[in-house]
Amino acid sequence: MKTDAELTLGREPDAVPRARRFVRDRLAGWPAGLAADAELVVSGLVTNASLHGEPPVTVRLSVGDRVRAEVADAGRSGPRLLQQN
């Protein structure tokens, strides 16, 4: 599946709403529930990448008979497991 659209975000305060709008616009002809779910997933991933990663944050959306959303940041460190007491 090839990438149909890509959005690059920095640390701007409107990064998450821009990512949601990007997904909504690209999935305009899809069922509303699927588009809403994709918006929610992407907004959560962009939030995490913005808070815990390094800019730029890239959102890629591939649309065929299914939808694939990818979110990546430029950070080099992997996830850290928090200690639980």
C-alpha positions in Angstrom: 0.0 0.0 0.0 1.5 3.3 -1.0 1.4 6.5 1.0 -1.4 8.7 -0.4 -0.8 11.7 1.8 1.8 13.0 4.3 1.7 15.8 6.9 4.8 17.1 8.7 4.3 18.8 12.0 6.6 20.7 14.4 6.0 21.8 18.0 3.2 24.2 17.0 0.3 24.3 19.5 -2.2 23.3 16.8 -0.4 20.2 15.7 -3.0 17.7 17.0 -6.0 19.6 15.5 -4.1 19.9 12.2 -3.5 16.1 12.2 -7.2 15.4 12.9 -8.3 17.8 10.1 -5.7 16.1 7.8 -7.2 12.6 8.5 -10.8 13.9 8.3 -10.2 15.6 4.9 -8.5 12.5 3.4 -11.3 10.2 4.6 -14.2 12.3 3.6 -15.8 9.6 1.5 -15.4 6.8 4.1 -18.0 5.8 6.7 -18.2 8.4 9.4 -17.4 5.9 12.2 -14.2 4.8 10.5 -13.1 8.3 9.9 -13.8 9.3 13.5 -11.9 6.3 14.8 -8.9 7.1 12.5 -9.0 10.7 13.8 -9.0 9.6 17.4 -6.1 7.1 16.9 -4.0 9.6 15.0 -4.6 12.4 17.5 -3.5 10.1 20.3 -0.3 9.1 18.4 0.5 12.7 17.5 0.0 13.8 21.1 2.4 11.1 22.3 5.0 11.9 19.6 4.8 15.6 20.4 5.1 15.1 24.2 7.7 12.3 24.2 9.5 12.4 20.9 11.4 14.9 18.8 10.2 17.0 16.0 9.4 16.8 13.2 6.4 14.5 13.6 5.2 12.9 10.4 1.7 11.6 9.8 1.3 9.3 6.8 -2.0 8.0 5.5 -2.5 5.3 3.0 -6.0 4.5 1.6 -7.0 1.6 -0.5 -9.5 -1.1 0.4 -8.4 -0.3 4.0 -6.8 2.7 5.8 -3.3 2.7 7.2 -2.2 5.5 9.4 1.4 6.0 10.6 2.9 8.5 13.0 6.7 8.9 13.4 8.9 11.3 15.1 12.6 12.1 14.8 13.5 10.9 18.3 16.1 8.1 18.5 15.3 6.7 21.9 12.9 3.8 22.4 10.0 3.7 24.8 10.9 3.4 28.5 9.0 1.2 30.9 8.0 3.0 34.1 8.8 1.5 37.4 5.6 0.5 39.3 5.7 0.4 43.1 
